[in-house]
Amino acid sequence: ARPGARAHVTTQSATKVQRMKASYAHLEATLTAESGAYLEYLPGPTILNEDARCLQTTAVSVAPDAAVVVGDVFVPDGLSDHDPFGFDHYHSRVEATVDGSLVCADAVDLRPGERDPRGPATMGDHAVVGTLYVVAPESAAGRLADRIYDRLASHSVAAGASTLREDAGVSARLLGDRSADVTDALHAAWDET
């Protein structure tokens, strides 16, 4: 977004990654917010079918007086007839910088064939993961994290919120059983921004 601009970027619907025998689907976004800009990037959920592989990378560059909000929801296919973790590999990475300084490097890396994502250190009993990143150096990050956490507490998700390095914003992770629950909670957290 150029200086002083306001923009909301989304997709028409979910991104569905189909089965593949080789290689990876790669979803890539590079977001830049120049001085005074406010940019929101909230695409529909990413859905992985059985035997699918997906690398998702998002690079965020923010001026000290700008803000970027990024939302992400991952839904394994099979929430009906199939094993929900029948995909091969899902890797999502977000890196955010403010004035060239790294303030957030976060990754979700799921390889069900190597380690069951339903373990207590990953997703537990939940099937859907969502993340909200608010890179806003001029925000009161601690108060924003508290507001987001309080807002998430009223939803049917397990969630937490924390401040980014150098109090440059907030990240929130959400776990739930249904895509709609996680998406609704993520949108409620987004409303606090």
N, C-alpha and C positions, 0 to 999 in steps of 0.2 A: 504494500500500500504506500502510495506516495505521501509526502508530508501533508498532514492534516486530513487525510482521507479516512473514510469509514467504509468498511466492506464486510459482507457476510458471504462466505463461500460454502456451498454444500453440494450434495449430489441428489439426483432425482429419486434414488432408491438405494438399497443395499448393494454392495459389491460382492458378487458370488464367484468364488474361485473354484473351478471345476477340477475333476480328477486329471492327473497328468502322469506320464510315464517317465519324463525327464525334465530337468531344469526347474525353474521357479517362476511364479507370477511375481512381478515386482511393482508395487504401488509406491510412488515417490511424490512427495510434495516439498517444495521449497517456499517458505513464507518469509517475507521481509516487511517490516513495519518501520517506515522512516519517521522522522520527528513529528510528534503530535498525532500520529495515525492510530487507528483502532481497527484490528482485523480479527474476524472470527472465521475459523475453519472447522466445520462440524459436518463431516460426511456421514452418510448412512452407515449402518453396521457392515463389517467385513465378515462374510460367511464362507467357511471352508468346507468343501465336500470331502468325502472319503478319498484318500490317496492324493490329496492336493498339497501343494507347497507354496508358501507365500512369504515374501520379504516385503516389509512395509517400512519405509524410512520417511521421517519428517524432520526437516531442518528449519529452525526458526531463528531469525535474526531481528532483534528489536532495538530501536534507539532508546536511550535512557528515559525519554518522555513519551514513549509510545506503549501500546499494549497489544498482545496477541492471545486469543483464546483458541485452544485446540481440543477437540473432543474425539474420542475413539471408542468404538464398541466392537468387540470380537465375539462372534457366535459360531461355535462349531456346529456343522451340519449333523443331523442325526438326533436332533432333540425330539424326533418322533420315532422312526423305525430303525435307524442305524445306531451303532455305537457313536456317541457324540464326539469321541476323540479318535475317530478313524482316519483323520488327516495325517500326513507325514510330518510336516514341519510348519510352524507359524513363528515368525520373528518380526516383531514390531519395535522400532527404535525411534526415539525422539531426542533430538539435541537442540538446546536453545542457548543462544548467546545474547548478551546485552552489551552493546558497544564493543563487540569482539571478545568479551569474557564469558566463558562457559558457565552457565548457571543451572543447567539441567541436562543430564544424560540418563535416560531411562529406557529400559528394554523389557519386553515380554518375550520369552523364548520358550516355546512349547514343542516338544518332540515326544509324542506319546509312545512311539516304539522304543524309546530309550528310557523314559521315566514317566510314570503315570501322572498327568497333570492334576489328578484328584487327590494328591498328597497334601498333608496339612501345610506345607511350606509354599504351596503353589496356589491352587484354586479350592482345595478342600472338597466339600460336597457340592460346590457350585459349578455351573456349566458356562456362564457368560461373564466376561470381564470388560469393564469400561474404565476409561481414564480421562480425566479432565485436567488440562494444563492451562494455567493463567499466568502468562509472562507479562508482568506489569510492574516495572521497577518503582514507579511512583505510588503504588498502592500501599496501604497499611497491611502488609502480608499476613501478620499474625491475626489481626481482626478478620481479614478475609477468610483465612483458613478456618477460624472458629465459626464464622457464618455459614460457610459451605458444609462443614461437618454437622452443624446443628440442622441444616436443611436436609441433609442426607439421612439423619437419624429417623425421620418420619417416613422413610420409604422401606420397601421390602428388599433391602440389599444389605450386605456387609460392606462397610466403607470406612475409609480413613482419609484425612487431609493433612498435609504438612506444607511448610514453607519451603521455597526453593533457596538455593545458595544465595548469599548476600541479600536475603529478603526480597528477591527479585520477582516474587509471585508465589503461586500455590500449585501443588499437584494433588489430585484426589484419585484414589483407586476404588473401584466399585466391583463387587462380586454379587452375582444373583443367579437365579434359576431360569429366568425367562428374559429374552431380549427386551420385551416391552418394559419389564420392571427396571432393568439397568438403564435403558434409554430414557425412561421417564425421570429416573433419579438424576441422571447426568444432566438433563435439561433443567431440572430444578436447581441443581448446583450452579449451572450456567447462569440462571436468573440472578444469582447473587453477585455476579460480576458486573 
